[in-house]
Amino acid sequence: MSAEIPETVTEHVRADALTPGRTIFVLTSTWAETVERVEVLDGYVNVYTDQTSCYQWQAHEPIRTLTGGAS
């Protein structure tokens, strides 16, 4: 389920540091998606989420994630 999360409880992590269960935010959206599967392939990362989305980022690319503080 998507939830609107304040910017103040987020941080940026490398795409290759994402793990299943992590909450991510993409583009300029304020909506959260939960990571279900992560594939690291030749410097790229494929991230599949509970919104049936698949994103591809370079391994070092910073991705905005939830750190806590919201329910």
Backbone as numpy.savetxt, mean C-alpha at the origin, in Angstrom:
# Nx Ny Nz CAx CAy CAz Cx Cy Cz
-12.86 -3.63 3.19 -13.69 -2.45 3.19 -12.81 -1.21 3.19
-13.12 -0.25 2.37 -12.34 0.98 2.30 -12.70 1.89 3.46
-11.72 2.64 3.90 -11.96 3.59 4.99 -11.16 4.85 4.72
-11.73 5.98 5.07 -11.02 7.24 4.89 -10.12 7.45 6.11
-8.83 7.66 5.87 -7.84 7.74 6.93 -7.14 9.09 6.87
-6.96 9.76 7.99 -6.24 11.04 7.98 -4.78 10.88 7.57
-4.25 11.86 6.89 -2.86 11.85 6.45 -1.88 11.72 7.61
-2.27 12.19 8.78 -1.35 12.23 9.91 -0.93 10.87 10.43
-1.63 9.80 10.04 -1.27 8.48 10.54 -0.63 7.63 9.45
-0.03 8.29 8.46 0.60 7.52 7.39 2.09 7.78 7.34
2.80 6.86 6.69 4.22 7.02 6.43 4.49 6.43 5.05
5.69 6.65 4.54 6.08 6.07 3.27 7.08 4.95 3.49
6.84 3.81 2.84 7.79 2.70 2.88 8.10 2.29 1.45
9.23 1.62 1.28 9.60 1.11 -0.04 8.57 0.07 -0.49
8.30 0.05 -1.78 7.34 -0.91 -2.32 7.75 -2.34 -1.99
9.05 -2.64 -2.01 9.47 -4.02 -1.74 9.42 -4.36 -0.25
9.04 -3.41 0.60 8.88 -3.68 2.03 7.42 -3.94 2.40
6.51 -3.84 1.42 5.10 -4.09 1.70 4.87 -5.56 2.00
3.94 -5.84 2.90 3.60 -7.21 3.27 2.08 -7.37 3.30
1.58 -8.60 3.14 0.14 -8.81 3.23 -0.42 -8.30 4.55
-1.60 -7.69 4.48 -2.23 -7.13 5.65 -1.93 -5.66 5.86
-0.92 -5.15 5.15 -0.56 -3.73 5.27 -1.61 -2.88 4.56
-1.93 -1.74 5.11 -2.89 -0.84 4.49 -2.13 0.20 3.67
-2.53 0.38 2.41 -1.84 1.32 1.52 -2.82 2.33 0.96
-2.26 3.44 0.48 -3.00 4.49 -0.19 -2.32 4.73 -1.52
-3.09 4.83 -2.59 -2.50 4.99 -3.92 -2.89 6.32 -4.54
-2.00 6.82 -5.40 -2.19 8.09 -6.08 -2.48 9.17 -5.03
-3.50 9.99 -5.26 -3.81 11.05 -4.29 -5.07 10.69 -3.50
-5.49 9.45 -3.60 -6.71 9.01 -2.94 -6.57 9.03 -1.42
-7.67 9.26 -0.74 -7.70 9.14 0.72 -8.27 7.79 1.13
-8.53 6.91 0.16 -9.12 5.63 0.48 -8.06 4.57 0.66
-8.26 3.73 1.65 -7.30 2.70 1.99 -7.62 1.39 1.28
-6.58 0.65 0.95 -6.71 -0.70 0.42 -5.79 -1.59 1.23
-6.20 -2.84 1.43 -5.39 -3.78 2.20 -4.63 -4.69 1.24
-3.33 -4.81 1.46 -2.48 -5.66 0.63 -2.83 -7.13 0.89
-3.06 -7.89 -0.19 -3.33 -9.32 -0.07 -2.15 -10.17 -0.53
-1.41 -9.71 -1.54 -0.29 -10.49 -2.07 0.73 -9.55 -2.65
2.01 -9.89 -2.47 3.11 -9.07 -2.98 4.06 -9.98 -3.76
4.40 -9.59 -4.99 5.38 -10.33 -5.79 6.51 -9.37 -6.14
7.75 -9.75 -5.80 8.91 -8.95 -6.14 9.63 -9.63 -7.29
9.73 -8.92 -8.43 10.28 -9.50 -9.65 11.23 -8.52 -10.34
12.51 -8.84 -10.37 13.48 -8.07 -11.15 13.40 -6.56 -10.93
13.37 -6.14 -9.68 13.37 -4.72 -9.38 12.00 -4.07 -9.39
10.98 -4.84 -9.70 9.61 -4.34 -9.69 8.80 -5.10 -8.64
7.73 -4.48 -8.18 6.86 -5.09 -7.19 5.43 -5.05 -7.71
4.77 -6.21 -7.76 3.35 -6.28 -8.06 2.61 -6.43 -6.73
1.66 -5.53 -6.48 0.90 -5.54 -5.23 -0.57 -5.74 -5.55
-1.14 -6.80 -5.00 -2.56 -7.11 -5.18 -3.29 -6.75 -3.90
-4.47 -6.11 -4.03 -5.19 -5.63 -2.85 -6.60 -6.22 -2.76
-7.24 -5.95 -1.62 -8.61 -6.42 -1.39 -9.62 -5.72 -2.29
-9.20 -4.69 -3.02 -10.09 -4.00 -3.96 -9.95 -4.58 -5.36
-9.40 -5.77 -5.46 -9.12 -6.46 -6.72 -8.24 -5.62 -7.64
-7.42 -4.78 -7.03 -6.49 -3.96 -7.81 -5.12 -4.64 -7.84
-4.39 -4.38 -8.91 -2.99 -4.79 -8.97 -2.18 -3.57 -9.37
-1.20 -3.23 -8.55 -0.33 -2.10 -8.83 1.07 -2.62 -9.07
1.81 -1.94 -9.96 3.21 -2.29 -10.17 4.05 -1.06 -9.90
5.03 -1.21 -9.01 5.95 -0.13 -8.69 7.38 -0.63 -8.78
8.30 0.29 -8.93 9.71 -0.07 -8.80 9.95 -0.39 -7.32
10.89 -1.30 -7.06 11.11 -1.79 -5.69 11.41 -0.67 -4.71
12.14 0.36 -5.15 12.54 1.43 -4.24 11.50 2.54 -4.10
10.41 2.45 -4.87 9.42 3.54 -4.89 8.72 3.66 -3.53
8.57 4.89 -3.01 7.91 5.05 -1.71 6.39 4.97 -1.82
5.79 4.13 -1.00 4.35 3.92 -1.01 3.78 4.39 0.32
2.69 5.12 0.26 2.08 5.64 1.49 1.31 4.53 2.19
1.58 4.34 3.48 0.97 3.26 4.25 0.41 3.77 5.58
-0.49 2.99 6.13 -1.05 3.31 7.44 -0.13 2.80 8.55
0.14 3.63 9.53 0.97 3.21 10.66 0.16 2.94 11.91
-1.07 3.41 11.98 -1.91 3.17 13.14 -2.58 4.45 13.61
-3.39 4.32 14.64 -4.03 5.49 15.20 -5.45 5.73 14.72
-5.93 4.90 13.78 -7.30 5.04 13.29 -7.97 3.68 13.36
-9.27 3.71 13.52 -9.97 2.42 13.57 -11.05 2.37 12.51
